[in-house]
Amino acid sequence: MSEICSFGKIAVQKTFFIAIAAIFLTIAAAPLSADSGYRLGAGDRVRVTVFGEADLTGEYEIDGSGVVAFPLVGEVKATGGSARDLEEGIAKKLRQGFLKNPTVSVEVLSYRPFFILGEVKRPGSYPYKNGLNVLNAVALAGGYTYRAKSDVWVITRSGDKEYQEREVKNGNFNVRPGDTIVIPERFF
């Protein structure tokens, strides 16, 4: 009888931990809301909802010039602003002769890629996922080459005036969409 109880207890504990892990993964993968502080950039994909106007609701990609081509109003600047800024920009243009008092919501669906170059096995661009750090990025790129200096990374972050290029010595440093990570070569 005690074996059955022990087994049942283990099964419950295992199920509990799986449920907790699923919750954390869902939170980590969730799209960013308008007030998250994230700055939009070319290549980001957003869902724009205009409440009560199904024809204006849809998914849009921010193009290379940093704008969203939106029905009725044309291009709306998105790069460098937050999702909330884009909401306000679209609502302002819709108020100019199209809708009396539009309610607009913007949600980031997918982020622009990040880039990893230098001494990794598969340098290139990779899709960004929330919570990504430098070590995860190196793993996505196939790991280090034998020539890699694996304890220092150079990260270039565009769009952030306080942070352009920085040498990082902590693999837990968070990567952001649009970042360029360079893994330098070590000298013997």
Helices and strands as residue ranges (DSSP letters): H 2-29, E 45-50, G 54-56, E 58-61, E 67-70, E 74-77, H 83-95, E 104-110, E 114-118, E 124-126, H 134-140, E 153-156, E 165-168, E 180-183
